[in-house]
Amino acid sequence: MKVVAFAASSSRNSINKLLVAYAASLLEYGETEILEINDFELPLFSVDREAELGQPELAKLFLKKLADADAIIISFAEHNLSYSAAYKNLFDWCSRIDPKVFQGKPMVLLSTSPGSHGGQTVLTTALKSAPRFSGEVKASLSVPSFNSNFDVNVGELRDEGLKTKLKEAVNSLLA
């Protein structure tokens, strides 16, 4: 099984990047490719830009990465109760090329934040949105209070309950 994983964040020091890398490491078998969405940076989407540029190669490449995978893991950063601008822009370009962005792939959707809410608002949005774009959500998890619950030196969750839930979520992709 090949899994593509990425954080929907453009921050170099994203806690969602730490979480998604840790989640991918919990897969019991298979190959994982961690994508960096900054490698797919595109001009701000608009229909005018689309008319000028057509379908950008980086958006096509991102869609191909998803197509070549058997499953997808995404950890969403929450910016003002919504997706990060970087992710939303990439997603908008991709959805104009293929409205079935997630191409029927099984998915695990995650979020985290420093606060006790754990990015739950953006995760709720993603859970509603993914099926409309041909994503098969197998599991989801919001990790609250990231700095208290994640040991950055070891690269794993401290909280055993959250660790178990994350492992179950990730391994639901194998079912």
N, C-alpha and C positions, 0 to 999 in steps of 0.2 A: 504494500500500500504506500502510495506517495501522498504526503500531506504538505500543502502550502500553508504557511502561517505568517501573519503579519500584524503589526500594531497599526491602528488607524490614527497615527500620530506622526507629526513631522519633527517632533522634539528629539534632539540627539540624546537627551538623558531621560527619555520617556519611561515612566514606570509601567506603562502598557507594553513596551518592548521587553522589559524584564519579565513581565507576567506571561506574555505569549511565548517567549523562549523557554521559560520554565515549563509551561503547559506542554509544549511540543516535546520536551525531554521526557515527559511522563508516558508517552505512547509506548505500549508494550512491544510493538514491532513495527517495522516500516521505515521509510525514508522521509525526512522532513527537510523542506527548503524554507528558510526564513527570508521573507522579502522585506526590503526597506522601501517604504513608499516614496521617500525622497529621491529614489532612483527613477521614479516615474513622474517627476514634476512636470506639469503642463501649464500653459497659459490659462488664465481664468476663463472658464467655459461661458460662452454665450452663443446664441444662434448666429450672430454676426461673425464671431471667430470661427465657428464651425464652417460657415460658408467660405471664409478665407482659407482656412487650413485643411479642410476636409477631415479625415480621420487620422489623428496623430499616431505615429508609429509606436510611441511609448504606451499609449492606451491599448493598441493592438497587442503589444508584447505582454502587458499585464493580463489581458484576457487570455492570451495563450498560456501563461503560467497557470492561471486558474483551470483552463481546459486540460492541461497536462497532468493535473493533480487528480487524485481520487477523493480527496476531502480537503476542507478548509477550516482553519482556526483563525479567528480575528479577535483582537482585544481592542476595544474602543476607548479612546480618550474622550472625555466629555468637556466640551467647550461651550460655556453659556447654555447648558442643558441640551446640547445637540452634538452632531458630528464635528470633528475638527475640519477646518476649511480645506486642508490638504487632502483628506480622505474624500470629502464631499465633492471636491473638484475632479479628482481622479474618477470617482464613481460616476459623476455626471457625464464625463467624456466616454467612459466605457459603456454606459447605458444607451448612448446614442448609436454606438456601433452594434451592440447586441443587448436588447432589453432583458434578456435572460443572463444577466451578468454572472450569476453564480452557477449557471449551466447544469442545474439539477444535482449539484454536489451536496453530500452531507456536510454539515457545518457545526462547529461549536463556537458560540459567541460569548465573549468575556468582556468585562470592563473592570476598571479599578480607578480609585482616586485617593488622595490623601485623607479625604473626609469620610465620615461614617456612612454616607450615602453610596459610596463605591461606584459612582458613574451609572447608577441605576436608571436614570432618565434616558440617557443615550442608549443604554442596553435595551430598554423597553421599546424605543423607536426602532432599533435594529431588528428586534424580534418580530415586530409588526411588518417591517419593510422587506426583510430577506425573502420570505416566501413569494412575494410579488415579483421578485427578480430571480426566481427559480432556484432559491436556496432551500435545502431541506435541513432545517434546524433540528439537530439531535439533542442538544443540551445547551445550557447557558449558565453562567455564574458571574455574579458581581462580587468583587473582593473589596470590602470596606477597609478604611483606615490602613492603606497600603504600608505606610512606614512602620506601623506597629505589627502588622501581620506578615510582612515579608522581610527576610534576612538578606539584604543586598550583598553581604560578604560571602554568604554560602550560595545565594541564588535560588532560594526556595522559600515556600511558605512556612512560617513558624507554627501557625495554628493547625493542629492535626485534623480538626473537623473540616476546615477549608481545603486542606491538602487532599483529604479523602474525596470530598465533593469534586475537586478539580480533576483528580485522577479518574474518577468515574465518568465525568463529563467527557474528557478527552478520549477515553477508551470506548465510549459509546459510538465513536466513529468506526470502530472495528466490527461492530455488530452487523 
